Amino acid sequence: MSRIRNWRKGGHCFVRYADDCNIFVCSHEAGERVLRSVSSFIEGKLKLKVNTEKSKVCLSREAKFLGYGIEIDGTLTISGISIKRFKDKIHRLTQRNRGRSIAQHRLFES
């Protein structure tokens, strides 16, 4: 836990949910340094494996976390993938041919 306090004292902001984590720093170089530090801590001290394919240093607006992205001004946006998934689900649930035919509809109105 002291390691997390040190990150906060160093001015790092981070978000954690279950086993996912985002750490926000001011520069790309700081990001590389923090990524190495955090990876060595997680793998060395905690004896867990860090997925290097998913771990990356990027701009906050390029990162997606739990279906959201963060713009430069700090506003939260829904990621494009989440919007597409939502639209596909709505389309499946509201297909035009899901209902009754006109003939069936007239039988039930009488």
Long-range contacts (C-beta under 8 A, 24 or more apart in sequence): 3-41, 3-45, 7-34, 15-65, 17-65, 17-66, 20-65, 20-66, 22-63, 22-65, 24-60, 28-57, 31-57, 31-58, 32-57
